Amino acid sequence: MGVVSTLEGRCRKCYSCVRHCPAKAIKVENDQARIIPELCIACGHCVTVCSQKAKYFHREIDQVKGFLAGGQAVACLAPAFIAEFYPHALSLVSALKLMGFGEVHEVAFGASLVTGAYQELLASSGQRGFISSTCPAVINLVQKHYPDLLNRLAPVVSPMIATGRWIKNHHGRHPKVVFIGPCVAKKEEARDPNVTGAVDAVLTFRELRLMLAEYGLELAKIAPSRVDNPLPGMGQIYPLPGGLLKSAALSADILSNEIVGLSGKHACLEYLEGLKAGCYRPQFVDMLFCDGCIAGPLMETHLPHYTRQKVIADYWRQLGEEAVGQSTLPRAEFNLGRSFANHRLPRPVPTEQQVREVLQELDKLRPEDELNCGACGYNTCREKAVAVFQGLAENRMCLPYLVSQLEKSNRELVYLKDYNKNIVESIVEGIIVINRQGIITTFNDSRRQVTDRLAVEVVGRALFQAIPHLDVREVSQLLSRVLDQGQPTPLEGLRLRLLEKTLVVNIKGYPLRDEKIGVYGAVLIFEDITEKKKLEMQLIEASRLASIGRLAAGIAHEINNPLTLISGYAELLNKEMAQDAQKAGWAKVITEEVDRIAVIVRDLLNFARPRSQELATCNINEVVNHTLTLVANQLQKIEIDLEKFLVPDLPEVLVNPYELGQVFLNIILNACHAMPEGGSLRVSTRAVEYRRSQGVQVEFTDSGCGIKEEYIQQIFDPFFSTKELGEGTGLGLSVSYGIIKKYEGIIEVLTEYGKGSSFFVTLPATD
């Protein structure tokens, strides 16, 4: 396992790590950017650029705590600690000892030892083109990606290894050396078999800060102290760009180019590529993969780069004569040399045809199609195609291709959205789609079967808030079966009050399913069956009336014959008993009751066989006014306030005016009976749409007692009456229904018991 890894699931496909990885050691697979340890140089760039914290380095805090518990831990501070913990850097020395470190050393001392080794190497070797080996990221880069240049690496250990060897050489009790610095690559260097044993653990400054917080140590409250090793001299400036050259008294002359100082990943990569091609061969190159160790990936300080340089330089000056000079350093009594190994990972090299095939999958058919935008993390499209061939990248990482595919998908989505919208809007039934929370997501009610609101007014709102006139109990039970049990569920004959009309609808509920999450919503389809129900009721009513009519006609004829005889004999008795007042009264009662029976028989005959009279076009307002004139005195007598709202210039209707007046009279008299102690009667006329043509409607609305719900279906039945016995024949509305039906019209009623009733008579207008 490498020192840098990926937290699965946190990667968000930004490819920032791929873009910044100088070794292209990141493989994108299943949308996750994973580190390839065999290619990773542990520079730490991916850790610093990942905003999602998907990249992390191996922490060694627990291991160090174990060393502290054993009482054998020795700390080695990288020279950059002066800038990292400024202005309390020397307080850190005291804090480390409070943690349990027996000694604290500066790696700058090891840097001074290494400086001498470089001076000897350059003085004694006739070889040119040496590359400094102080930076572990540079060493990893050469060993894994430029193994042909291994002989260019100076065979000298880094200051960290030199310090570790010096400590272990001077301690007889086997100390556990812990390096502390800003570099992730130092963790891998400590594991390197060629230098193993010098350093036992590596902490980054970030890890150290966590430990300081855990131990409750605040540097500002701790007194400063000196390190335990001899104070270094020029080794203190190693973390600065060109620090090695300065400490070794080597001059990086821009005119001679024999001694070169390079810092930063781009400069290092450029130089190695040139050296590989045989372009450069100066005597010595000091390479730091970061812009000096003071710019290491895990420097936590917010000091700007130039301030960090100044802090380091000021500290070196403050040491002054206390520092050990290069000539007076204790001679290293241990080996400062090292070797390197070829760690290149063999990778297949694609042919030109194979590269083209990868590019063609991204619609890159011509050179001008290769935008080389770098969004995928690779410098060129061809470089990325090679990575795809080698299994290090995925083709879909191409941003321009993804954008073009996204635009294509958006066009398809817009088309599908419009297509689905047209389908929904072309369906005559009302459609409501809701989610599991009961929020409306799709709505179509072009024929106003559910509500008078527009889609924009209801989408996004809760179902029962957007359509409050729904029966909450009934519809909630339907939704429970659909959403909770996933069962298609019908609801028949639901009555909805809409715009002063009562609609009868059937609702069918269907579950919306997803393979992963199951039922996530419901589709409600509303079918308006009001007209269908009316036609059914009219058919039933017509059939029933026809049967009753035949029965009534038979009964009327059977009663009429003996009734004529009774009436005749009653008249004779009346004449014969004129002198006897009592008997004459009895005969008069017989005559009156016979007359009442005759009226009933006449109504029965009218109901069974309405009289055929001539039809005429007439103005319905005139019929209304004539009828109201007939009842004006009665309305005034029982204190009923009359309101008229008659629309002028209405289309004419083809009826028998006498019969239509009889209908209006029956309705008005029923209204008077419903308001025995007075009230209000509103009569209004209007033009309406009727059966896809023009019609005329008369409305009679009273403030009477209303009709009980259980009676509504019976009010047009013959002999049905809510009046007291003997107060009516129960044929008025039945006869009226038959008359209006004969003229292809309808009578409707809206009523609320205790508040009043409204009767609507609608007739087709003449052409």
FIPA-891520 format. One record per residue (C-alpha): residue in one letter; y negated, z, x negated. Coordinates in Angstrom, 1 decimal. Layout:
REM residues N
residu c2 c3 c1
A Y Z X
...
REM end
This chain:
REM residues 767
residu c2 c3 c1
M 0.0 0.0 0.0
G -3.5 -0.9 -1.3
V -6.4 1.4 -1.5
V -8.2 -0.4 1.3
S -6.7 -0.9 4.8
T -7.5 -2.0 8.3
L -7.6 0.2 11.4
E -5.7 -1.8 14.0
G -7.7 -2.4 17.2
R -11.1 -1.8 15.8
C -11.6 -5.3 14.4
R -13.9 -7.4 16.7
K -13.5 -10.8 15.1
C -17.0 -10.9 13.5
Y -15.4 -12.1 10.2
S -18.1 -10.2 8.3
C -15.4 -8.9 5.9
V -14.0 -12.3 5.4
R -17.5 -13.7 4.6
H -18.2 -10.9 2.1
C -14.8 -10.7 0.4
P -15.2 -12.3 -3.0
A -11.4 -12.5 -3.4
K -10.6 -13.9 0.0
A -8.0 -11.2 0.3
I -8.3 -10.8 4.1
K -5.9 -12.4 6.4
V -6.8 -13.0 10.0
E -3.8 -12.7 12.2
N -3.7 -12.1 16.0
D -7.5 -11.7 15.9
Q -7.2 -8.8 13.4
A -8.6 -9.0 9.9
R -6.0 -7.4 7.6
I -6.2 -6.7 3.9
I -3.7 -8.4 1.6
P -3.1 -5.8 -1.2
E -1.8 -8.4 -3.6
L -5.1 -10.2 -3.5
C -7.5 -7.3 -2.9
I -9.6 -6.3 -5.9
A -10.8 -3.1 -4.2
C -14.5 -3.9 -4.6
G -15.2 -2.1 -1.3
H -17.5 -4.8 0.1
C -15.5 -5.0 3.3
V -15.8 -1.3 3.8
T -19.6 -1.4 3.6
V -20.2 -4.5 5.8
C -17.8 -3.6 8.7
S -20.0 -2.3 11.4
Q -17.0 -1.3 13.5
K -15.5 0.9 10.7
A -12.3 -1.1 10.9
K -11.9 -1.1 7.1
Y -11.2 2.2 5.3
F -10.1 3.4 1.9
H -7.3 5.7 1.0
R -8.7 9.3 0.9
E -7.4 11.8 -1.6
I -9.1 15.0 -0.3
D -5.9 16.7 0.5
Q -4.4 15.9 -2.9
V -7.5 17.4 -4.6
K -7.3 20.5 -2.4
G -3.8 21.0 -3.8
F -5.1 20.7 -7.3
L -7.8 23.3 -6.5
A -5.2 25.6 -5.1
G -3.2 25.4 -8.3
G -6.2 26.3 -10.4
Q -5.9 23.3 -12.8
A -8.5 20.9 -11.4
V -11.1 19.4 -13.8
A -13.9 17.2 -12.3
C -15.3 14.1 -14.0
L -18.6 12.9 -12.6
A -19.6 9.3 -12.8
P -23.1 8.9 -14.4
A -24.4 7.6 -11.0
F -24.1 11.2 -9.6
I -27.6 11.8 -11.0
A -29.1 9.3 -8.5
E -26.6 10.1 -5.7
F -27.4 13.8 -5.5
Y -31.1 13.6 -6.6
P -33.0 16.0 -6.9
H -30.1 18.5 -6.9
A -27.7 16.7 -9.2
L -27.1 19.6 -11.6
S -26.6 21.9 -8.7
L -23.6 19.8 -7.9
V -22.0 21.0 -11.2
S -22.3 24.6 -9.9
A -21.0 23.6 -6.4
L -17.9 22.0 -7.9
K -17.1 25.2 -9.8
L -17.6 27.2 -6.6
M -15.0 24.9 -5.0
G -12.5 25.8 -7.7
F -12.9 23.2 -10.4
G -12.3 24.9 -13.8
E -14.5 22.5 -15.7
V -17.0 19.7 -14.9
H -17.4 16.8 -17.2
E -19.6 13.7 -17.2
V -17.9 10.4 -17.5
A -21.1 9.4 -19.5
F -19.4 11.2 -22.4
G -16.4 8.9 -22.1
A -18.8 5.9 -21.9
S -20.3 7.0 -25.3
L -16.7 7.0 -26.7
V -16.0 3.6 -25.3
T -19.3 2.2 -26.7
G -18.0 2.9 -30.2
A -14.8 1.1 -29.4
Y -16.8 -2.0 -28.3
Q -18.9 -1.9 -31.5
E -15.7 -1.8 -33.6
L -14.1 -4.6 -31.5
L -17.1 -7.0 -31.8
A -17.5 -6.2 -35.5
S -13.9 -6.7 -36.5
S -12.7 -9.5 -34.2
G -13.5 -13.1 -34.8
Q -12.7 -13.9 -31.2
R -15.5 -15.1 -28.9
G -15.9 -14.9 -25.1
F -15.0 -11.2 -24.6
I -15.6 -9.8 -21.1
S -16.2 -6.1 -20.8
S -13.4 -4.1 -19.2
T -15.5 -1.2 -17.9
C -15.6 -2.4 -14.3
P -12.2 -2.1 -12.5
A -13.2 -4.6 -9.8
V -13.7 -7.2 -12.6
I -10.3 -6.3 -14.1
N -8.6 -6.7 -10.8
L -10.4 -10.0 -10.2
V -9.2 -11.4 -13.5
Q -5.6 -10.0 -13.2
K -5.1 -11.3 -9.6
H -7.2 -14.5 -9.5
Y -8.0 -15.6 -13.0
P -4.9 -14.6 -15.1
D -5.6 -17.5 -17.5
L -8.6 -15.5 -18.7
L -6.7 -12.2 -19.3
N -7.1 -12.7 -23.1
R -10.9 -12.6 -22.5
L -10.8 -9.1 -21.3
A -11.8 -6.6 -24.0
P -8.7 -4.4 -24.6
V -10.7 -1.2 -24.2
V -10.3 1.4 -21.5
S -13.0 2.2 -19.1
P -15.3 5.3 -19.5
M -13.3 7.0 -16.7
I -10.0 6.6 -18.5
A -11.5 7.5 -21.8
T -12.9 10.8 -20.3
G -9.6 11.6 -18.7
R -7.7 11.0 -21.9
W -10.2 13.1 -23.9
I -9.9 16.0 -21.4
K -6.1 16.0 -21.5
N -6.1 15.6 -25.2
H -8.3 18.8 -25.6
H -6.5 20.9 -23.0
G -3.2 22.5 -23.6
R -2.5 23.5 -20.0
H -2.0 20.1 -18.4
P -5.2 19.8 -16.3
K -5.5 17.7 -13.2
V -8.3 15.3 -13.8
V -10.3 14.3 -10.7
F -12.8 11.5 -11.0
I -15.8 11.5 -8.7
G -17.9 8.4 -8.3
P -19.2 5.6 -6.0
C -16.4 3.1 -6.7
V -13.4 2.3 -4.5
A -11.8 0.2 -7.3
K -11.5 3.4 -9.4
K -8.7 4.5 -7.1
E -6.7 1.4 -7.9
E -7.5 1.7 -11.6
A -6.1 5.3 -11.7
R -2.8 3.9 -10.4
D -2.7 1.0 -13.0
P 0.5 1.4 -15.1
N -1.4 0.3 -18.2
V -3.7 3.4 -18.1
T -1.7 5.8 -15.8
G -1.8 9.5 -16.5
A -5.4 9.8 -17.6
V -6.8 10.5 -14.1
D -4.8 12.3 -11.4
A -7.0 11.7 -8.4
V -10.2 9.8 -7.4
L -12.8 11.0 -5.0
T -15.7 8.9 -3.8
F -19.1 10.4 -3.3
R -18.5 10.1 0.5
E -15.3 12.2 0.2
L -17.1 14.7 -2.0
R -19.9 15.1 0.6
L -17.2 15.8 3.2
M -15.7 18.5 1.0
L -19.1 20.1 0.3
A -19.7 20.3 4.1
E -16.3 21.7 4.7
Y -16.8 24.4 2.0
G -20.2 25.2 3.4
L -22.0 24.4 0.1
E -25.7 23.3 0.3
L -26.9 22.0 -3.1
A -30.5 22.9 -2.3
K -29.4 26.6 -2.2
I -27.3 26.5 -5.4
A -28.6 27.1 -8.9
P -28.2 24.1 -11.4
S -25.9 24.3 -14.4
R -24.8 22.1 -17.3
V -21.6 20.1 -17.6
D -18.9 21.4 -20.0
N -18.5 18.3 -22.3
P -21.0 17.5 -25.1
L -24.1 16.0 -23.5
P -23.8 12.3 -23.8
G -26.6 10.1 -25.1
M -26.8 6.4 -24.3
G -23.6 6.6 -22.3
Q -25.7 8.1 -19.5
I -27.2 4.6 -18.8
Y -23.8 2.9 -18.3
P -24.3 2.7 -14.5
L -27.4 0.5 -14.9
P -27.2 -3.2 -15.2
G -26.9 -3.9 -19.0
G -26.2 -0.3 -19.8
L -23.2 -1.0 -22.0
L -25.2 -3.5 -24.0
K -28.1 -1.0 -24.4
S -25.8 1.8 -25.5
A -24.0 -0.5 -28.0
A -27.2 -1.7 -29.4
L -26.4 -5.3 -28.3
S -29.3 -7.5 -27.4
A -29.0 -9.8 -24.4
D -31.3 -12.5 -25.8
I -32.0 -15.1 -23.2
L -32.7 -17.6 -26.0
S -29.4 -17.2 -27.8
N -27.1 -16.6 -24.9
E -24.6 -15.0 -27.3
I -24.8 -11.6 -25.6
V -24.9 -11.9 -21.8
G -25.3 -9.2 -19.1
L -24.1 -10.1 -15.6
S -24.1 -7.9 -12.4
G -23.4 -8.8 -8.8
K -20.3 -10.5 -7.4
H -21.9 -14.0 -7.2
A -22.9 -14.0 -10.9
C -19.5 -12.7 -11.9
L -17.6 -15.3 -9.8
E -19.8 -18.1 -11.0
Y -19.2 -17.1 -14.7
L -15.5 -16.8 -14.3
E -15.3 -20.2 -12.6
G -17.3 -21.7 -15.5
L -15.3 -20.0 -18.1
K -12.1 -21.2 -16.4
A -13.4 -24.7 -16.6
G -14.4 -24.3 -20.3
C -18.1 -24.5 -19.7
Y -19.2 -21.2 -21.3
R -18.1 -19.1 -24.3
P -20.7 -16.6 -25.4
Q -19.7 -13.9 -27.9
F -19.7 -11.1 -25.3
V -20.3 -10.7 -21.6
D -21.0 -7.3 -19.9
M -19.9 -7.7 -16.3
L -20.5 -5.2 -13.5
F -19.2 -6.5 -10.1
C -21.9 -4.5 -8.3
D -25.5 -4.5 -9.3
G -24.7 -1.7 -11.6
C -22.7 1.3 -10.6
I -25.8 2.8 -9.0
A -25.2 0.1 -6.3
G -21.6 1.0 -5.9
P -20.1 0.5 -2.4
L -20.0 4.2 -1.7
M -23.4 5.3 -2.9
E -24.6 7.4 0.0
T -28.2 8.0 -1.2
H -31.0 6.2 0.5
L -33.0 5.9 -2.7
P -34.0 2.2 -3.3
H -32.4 0.5 -6.3
Y -35.4 0.7 -8.6
T -35.8 4.4 -7.9
R -32.1 5.0 -8.8
Q -32.7 3.3 -12.1
K -35.8 5.4 -12.8
V -33.9 8.7 -11.9
I -31.1 7.8 -14.4
A -33.6 6.8 -17.1
D -35.6 10.0 -16.6
Y -32.5 12.1 -16.8
W -31.5 10.4 -20.1
R -35.0 11.1 -21.5
Q -34.9 14.7 -20.5
L -31.8 15.3 -22.5
G -33.7 14.3 -25.6
E -32.4 16.0 -28.7
E -29.7 17.9 -26.8
A -27.8 14.7 -26.3
V -25.1 13.8 -28.9
G -26.0 10.6 -30.7
Q -23.6 7.7 -31.1
S -23.2 8.4 -34.8
T -22.5 12.2 -34.3
L -20.0 11.9 -31.4
P -16.7 13.6 -32.0
R -14.2 11.0 -33.1
A -11.7 10.0 -30.5
E -8.3 11.4 -31.5
F -6.5 9.3 -28.9
N -6.0 5.7 -28.1
L -8.9 3.9 -26.4
G -7.1 0.6 -26.1
R -5.3 -0.9 -23.2
S -3.5 -4.0 -22.0
F -3.6 -6.2 -18.9
A -1.0 -8.0 -16.7
N -0.8 -11.1 -14.6
H -0.8 -10.1 -10.9
R -1.5 -13.5 -9.4
L 0.2 -14.0 -6.0
P 1.7 -17.5 -5.9
R 0.3 -19.5 -3.0
P 1.1 -23.0 -1.8
V -1.4 -25.7 -2.5
P -1.8 -28.2 0.4
T -2.0 -32.0 -0.1
E -5.1 -33.9 1.1
Q -3.2 -35.0 4.1
Q -2.3 -31.5 5.1
V -5.9 -30.4 4.7
R -7.0 -33.2 7.0
E -4.4 -32.3 9.6
V -5.8 -28.7 9.7
L -9.3 -30.1 10.1
Q -8.3 -32.5 12.8
E -7.0 -29.6 14.9
L -10.7 -28.5 15.0
D -12.0 -31.9 15.9
K -13.3 -32.4 12.4
L -12.4 -36.1 12.0
R -15.2 -37.2 9.7
P -17.0 -35.6 6.7
E -20.1 -35.1 8.8
D -18.1 -33.0 11.2
E -17.6 -30.5 8.4
L -20.7 -28.3 9.0
N -19.8 -25.8 6.2
C -21.7 -23.1 8.2
G -19.8 -20.2 6.6
A -19.5 -18.4 9.9
C -15.7 -18.1 9.5
G -16.1 -16.3 6.2
Y -15.3 -19.3 3.9
N -17.9 -21.3 2.1
T -16.7 -24.7 3.3
C -14.6 -26.1 6.1
R -12.1 -27.4 3.5
E -11.8 -24.0 1.8
K -11.0 -22.5 5.2
A -8.5 -25.3 6.0
V -6.7 -24.4 2.7
A -6.7 -20.8 3.8
V -5.2 -21.8 7.2
F -2.5 -23.7 5.4
Q -1.7 -20.7 3.2
G -1.5 -18.4 6.2
L -4.6 -16.5 5.4
A -6.8 -17.6 8.3
E -6.5 -18.9 11.8
N -8.0 -22.2 13.0
R -9.8 -20.6 15.9
M -12.0 -18.7 13.4
C -14.3 -21.7 13.4
L -17.5 -20.8 15.2
P -18.8 -24.3 16.0
Y -15.4 -25.2 17.3
L -15.3 -22.1 19.4
V -18.8 -22.8 20.7
S -17.8 -26.4 21.7
Q -14.6 -25.0 23.4
L -16.7 -22.3 25.1
E -19.1 -24.9 26.4
K -16.2 -27.0 27.6
S -14.7 -24.0 29.3
N -18.0 -23.1 30.8
R -18.3 -26.6 32.3
E -14.8 -26.2 33.7
L -15.6 -22.8 35.1
V -18.8 -24.1 36.7
Y -16.7 -27.0 38.2
L -14.0 -24.6 39.4
K -16.6 -22.2 40.8
D -18.3 -25.0 42.8
Y -14.9 -26.4 43.8
N -13.7 -23.0 45.0
K -17.1 -22.3 46.7
N -16.8 -25.6 48.6
I -13.2 -24.7 49.7
V -14.3 -21.3 50.9
E -17.4 -22.7 52.7
S -15.4 -25.5 54.4
I -13.1 -23.0 56.0
V -14.2 -22.2 59.6
E -12.8 -18.7 59.6
G -14.9 -15.9 58.1
I -13.7 -14.8 54.6
I -14.4 -11.6 52.9
V -13.0 -10.7 49.5
I -13.3 -7.1 48.3
N -12.1 -5.2 45.2
R -10.2 -1.9 45.2
Q -13.5 0.1 45.5
G -14.3 -1.8 48.8
I -17.1 -3.8 47.2
I -17.6 -7.3 48.6
T -17.2 -9.9 45.9
T -16.9 -13.1 47.9
F -18.2 -13.8 51.4
N -18.3 -16.8 53.8
D -19.3 -16.5 57.4
S -21.1 -19.8 58.1
R -20.2 -19.6 61.8
R -21.5 -16.0 62.2
Q -18.1 -14.6 63.2
V -18.5 -11.3 61.3
T -22.2 -10.6 60.8
D -25.6 -12.2 61.1
R -26.4 -11.5 57.4
L -26.3 -14.1 54.5
A -23.9 -13.9 51.6
V -26.6 -12.8 49.2
E -27.3 -9.8 51.4
V -23.7 -8.5 51.5
V -22.1 -9.5 48.2
G -22.1 -6.5 45.8
R -22.3 -4.0 48.7
A -19.6 -1.7 50.2
L -17.8 -3.4 53.1
F -18.7 -0.8 55.8
Q -22.3 -0.6 54.6
A -22.8 -4.3 54.6
I -21.1 -4.7 58.0
P -21.6 -1.4 59.8
H -20.3 -2.6 63.2
L -16.7 -3.0 61.9
D -14.3 -0.5 63.4
V -14.0 1.8 60.3
R -10.7 3.5 61.4
E -8.9 0.2 62.3
V -10.1 -1.7 59.3
S -9.5 1.2 56.9
Q -5.9 1.4 58.1
L -5.5 -2.4 57.5
L -7.0 -2.1 54.0
S -4.7 0.9 53.1
R -1.6 -1.2 53.8
V -3.0 -4.2 51.9
L -4.4 -2.4 48.9
D -2.0 0.5 48.5
Q 1.2 -1.1 49.7
G 0.5 -4.7 48.9
Q 1.5 -5.9 52.3
P -0.2 -8.7 54.3
T -1.4 -7.0 57.5
P -2.8 -8.4 60.7
L -5.3 -6.7 63.1
E -5.5 -8.4 66.5
G -8.1 -8.2 69.2
L -10.8 -6.3 67.3
R -14.1 -6.2 69.2
L -17.3 -6.7 67.3
R -20.8 -6.3 68.7
L -23.0 -9.0 67.1
L -26.5 -10.1 68.2
E -26.1 -8.6 71.7
K -22.7 -10.4 72.1
T -19.3 -9.0 72.0
L -16.9 -11.0 69.8
V -13.1 -10.7 69.8
V -11.6 -11.4 66.4
N -8.3 -11.4 64.7
I -8.2 -10.1 61.1
K -5.6 -11.0 58.6
G -5.5 -9.0 55.3
Y -3.9 -10.4 52.2
P -3.5 -8.6 48.8
L -5.0 -10.1 45.6
R -2.5 -9.6 42.8
D -2.4 -9.7 39.0
E 0.7 -9.7 36.9
K -0.6 -6.9 34.7
I -2.6 -4.6 37.0
G -1.0 -5.3 40.3
V -3.1 -5.4 43.5
Y -6.8 -5.4 42.5
G -8.4 -6.5 45.8
A -8.0 -7.9 49.3
V -8.8 -11.1 51.2
L -9.9 -10.6 54.8
I -9.8 -13.6 57.1
F -11.7 -13.3 60.4
E -10.8 -15.6 63.3
D -13.1 -15.6 66.3
I -10.9 -15.8 69.4
T -13.6 -14.9 71.9
E -13.6 -18.3 73.5
K -9.8 -18.4 73.4
K -9.6 -15.0 75.1
K -12.2 -16.1 77.7
L -10.2 -19.2 78.5
E -7.0 -17.2 78.7
M -8.7 -14.7 81.0
Q -10.2 -17.5 83.1
L -6.8 -19.1 83.4
I -5.2 -15.8 84.4
E -8.1 -15.1 86.8
A -7.9 -18.6 88.3
S -4.2 -18.3 88.8
R -4.5 -14.8 90.3
L -7.4 -15.9 92.6
A -5.4 -18.9 93.7
S -2.5 -16.7 94.7
I -4.8 -14.2 96.4
G -6.6 -17.0 98.0
R -3.4 -18.4 99.6
L -2.5 -14.9 100.7
A -6.0 -14.2 102.1
A -6.0 -17.5 104.0
G -2.7 -16.6 105.6
I -3.8 -13.1 106.4
A -7.1 -14.4 107.8
H -5.4 -16.8 110.2
E -2.9 -14.1 111.3
I -5.7 -11.6 112.0
N -8.1 -14.2 113.5
N -5.9 -15.1 116.4
P -5.3 -11.6 117.8
L -8.8 -10.6 116.8
T -10.2 -13.3 119.1
L -8.2 -11.9 122.0
I -9.3 -8.3 121.2
S -12.9 -9.5 121.0
G -12.7 -11.2 124.4
Y -11.0 -8.2 126.2
A -13.6 -5.9 124.5
E -16.4 -8.0 126.1
L -14.7 -7.8 129.5
L -14.2 -4.0 129.2
N -17.9 -3.7 128.2
K -18.9 -5.5 131.4
E -16.5 -3.6 133.7
M -17.4 -0.2 132.4
A -21.2 -0.7 132.2
Q -21.6 2.0 134.8
D -19.6 4.6 132.9
A -21.7 5.5 129.8
Q -18.9 7.2 127.9
K -16.4 4.3 128.4
A -19.1 1.8 127.8
G -19.7 3.5 124.4
W -16.1 3.2 123.6
A -16.1 -0.5 124.4
K -19.2 -1.0 122.3
V -17.5 0.7 119.3
I -14.5 -1.6 119.7
T -16.8 -4.6 119.8
E -18.7 -3.5 116.6
E -15.6 -2.9 114.7
V -14.1 -6.2 115.8
D -17.3 -7.9 114.5
R -16.9 -6.1 111.2
I -13.4 -7.3 110.9
A -14.6 -10.8 111.8
V -17.0 -10.7 108.8
I -14.2 -9.7 106.5
V -12.0 -12.5 107.9
R -14.8 -14.9 107.4
D -15.3 -13.8 103.8
L -11.6 -14.1 103.2
L -11.7 -17.7 104.5
N -14.8 -18.4 102.3
F -12.9 -17.0 99.3
A -9.8 -19.0 100.0
R -11.4 -22.2 101.0
P -15.1 -22.4 99.9
R -17.2 -24.6 102.1
S -17.8 -28.0 100.8
Q -21.5 -28.6 100.7
E -23.7 -31.2 99.1
L -24.8 -30.6 95.5
A -28.3 -31.1 94.3
T -30.3 -30.8 91.1
C -32.5 -27.7 91.2
N -34.7 -25.6 89.1
I -32.9 -22.3 88.5
N -36.2 -20.4 88.4
E -36.8 -21.4 92.0
V -33.4 -20.1 93.1
V -34.1 -16.8 91.3
N -37.5 -16.4 92.9
H -36.2 -17.2 96.4
T -33.4 -14.6 96.0
L -35.8 -12.0 94.7
T -38.1 -12.6 97.7
L -35.1 -11.7 100.0
V -34.5 -8.3 98.3
A -38.1 -7.4 97.5
N -38.4 -4.9 100.3
Q -35.1 -3.2 99.5
L -36.1 -3.0 95.8
Q -39.4 -1.4 96.7
K -37.7 1.0 99.2
I -35.4 2.5 96.6
E -38.1 2.5 93.9
I -36.6 -0.1 91.5
D -39.1 -1.6 89.1
L -38.6 -5.3 88.8
E -39.3 -7.2 85.5
K -39.2 -11.0 85.5
F -39.1 -13.1 82.3
L -38.6 -16.7 83.5
V -38.9 -19.4 80.9
P -40.8 -22.4 82.4
D -39.7 -26.0 82.2
L -36.0 -25.2 82.0
P -33.5 -28.0 82.4
E -32.2 -28.5 85.9
V -28.7 -27.6 87.1
L -26.4 -29.4 89.5
V -25.3 -26.9 92.2
N -25.5 -26.0 95.8
P -28.7 -23.9 95.9
Y -27.4 -21.8 98.8
E -24.2 -20.8 97.0
L -26.0 -20.1 93.7
G -28.4 -17.9 95.7
Q -25.5 -16.1 97.2
V -24.2 -15.4 93.6
F -27.6 -14.0 92.5
L -27.8 -11.9 95.7
N -24.4 -10.3 95.2
I -25.3 -9.4 91.6
I -28.7 -7.9 92.6
L -27.2 -5.9 95.5
N -24.6 -4.5 93.2
A -27.4 -3.5 90.8
C -29.2 -1.7 93.7
H -26.0 0.1 94.5
A -25.8 1.3 90.9
M -29.3 2.7 91.1
P -29.5 4.7 94.3
E -32.3 6.9 93.0
G -34.3 4.1 91.5
G -34.5 2.5 88.1
S -35.3 -0.8 86.5
L -34.0 -4.3 87.0
R -34.9 -7.1 84.5
V -34.3 -10.7 85.4
S -34.7 -13.3 82.8
T -33.9 -17.0 82.3
R -33.5 -19.0 79.1
A -32.2 -22.3 77.7
V -29.0 -21.8 75.7
E -26.4 -23.9 73.9
Y -23.3 -24.1 76.1
R -20.1 -25.8 75.1
R -21.8 -27.9 72.4
S -24.4 -29.1 74.9
Q -27.5 -27.7 76.7
G -27.2 -24.9 79.2
V -29.2 -22.5 81.3
Q -28.6 -18.8 81.5
V -29.8 -16.1 83.9
E -29.6 -12.4 82.8
F -29.6 -9.5 85.3
T -29.9 -6.1 83.4
D -30.1 -2.8 85.3
S -30.5 0.8 84.2
G -27.8 2.0 86.6
C -24.6 4.0 86.1
G -22.8 1.2 84.3
I -19.1 0.4 84.6
K -16.3 2.4 83.1
E -14.4 0.5 80.4
E -11.1 0.6 82.3
Y -12.7 -1.2 85.2
I -14.2 -4.1 83.3
Q -11.1 -6.3 83.5
Q -10.9 -5.8 87.3
I -14.5 -6.3 88.5
F -13.9 -10.0 89.5
D -10.6 -9.2 91.3
P -10.7 -9.6 95.1
F -11.0 -6.3 97.1
F -11.8 -4.4 93.9
S -14.8 -2.1 94.4
T -16.2 1.1 93.0
K -18.2 1.8 96.1
E -17.3 4.4 98.7
L -14.7 3.5 101.3
G -16.3 1.3 104.0
E -19.3 0.4 101.9
G -18.2 -3.0 100.8
T -15.4 -5.6 101.1
G -14.8 -5.9 97.3
L -15.1 -9.7 97.6
G -18.7 -10.3 96.4
L -18.1 -10.7 92.7
S -14.8 -12.5 93.4
V -16.6 -15.1 95.5
S -19.4 -15.3 93.0
Y -16.9 -15.9 90.2
G -15.3 -18.7 92.1
I -18.6 -20.4 92.9
I -19.8 -20.3 89.2
K -16.3 -21.4 88.1
K -16.6 -24.4 90.5
Y -19.8 -25.5 88.7
E -18.1 -25.2 85.3
G -20.1 -22.1 84.4
I -19.2 -18.6 83.4
I -20.1 -15.0 84.4
E -20.1 -12.4 81.7
V -20.8 -8.7 81.7
L -21.9 -6.3 79.0
T -21.9 -2.7 80.1
E -22.1 0.9 78.8
Y -21.1 3.6 81.2
G -24.0 5.9 82.0
K -26.6 3.5 80.6
G -26.5 0.3 82.7
S -25.0 -3.2 82.9
S -26.0 -6.8 82.1
F -24.6 -9.8 83.9
F -25.0 -13.2 82.4
V -24.6 -16.4 84.5
T -24.5 -19.5 82.4
L -24.4 -23.1 83.8
P -24.4 -26.5 82.2
A -27.6 -28.4 82.4
T -27.8 -31.8 83.9
D -28.0 -34.8 81.5
REM end
